[in-house]
Amino acid sequence: MKHLPDYIQRIIDDFDKLPGIGPKTASRLVFSLLNRKDDVQRFSENLAEAYQKVNYCEQCYNLTDKKFCSICSDPQRDQTVVCVVGHNQDVDSIEKTNQYNGLYHLLNGLLSPLEGVTPDDLKINELLKRIEKKELKEIILALDQSLEGEATAIYLTKILKKYPSVIVSQLARGIPMGANIEYTDEVTLSSALKNRNKL
Ligand SMILES: [Zn+2]
């Protein structure tokens, strides 16, 4: 937009790069923020603080500002069960069900031949190292019901066969095809977790 100063256009372009936001929504969000001066000040400070402090948990790759995240460092949680998810927001969704008391492993994405995401881009080797290092009993695959989620589940199931002592299970099919874990309601997700299938 030529009528705007360059620095505003740059913020709009940055918002436009975020998932699920097109150019129209990007401009709407930026205009709305700029019209709320107090909010925009707080917003930029919080963002700067998060950028400074936040890092990945050394065990599960969840976001944290410590060496290990609050879930990994909670002694009440079952250290022998690991739920494998693609994204940070999936941890939120599963935690909201209050049905899961194990740990997580974030892959930080899903396999996607179309977008050139290969196993090396995901935290898969880190998962295998975790299995080798600790006495894990069960790995639960909680991946999106999408082409990428399916491809990731097939790949993981194949390489996890190397560890016969670990039970590998997958969320039950209560989750509709095409649905992301993130957008699945808590009741459906709870029952998919409870009725998970052994692979
Ligand atoms: Zn962690």
Residues whose N, C-alpha, C, O or C-beta is under 5 A from the ligand:
A	BS01	ZN	C57 Q59 C60 Y61 N62 F68 C69 C72
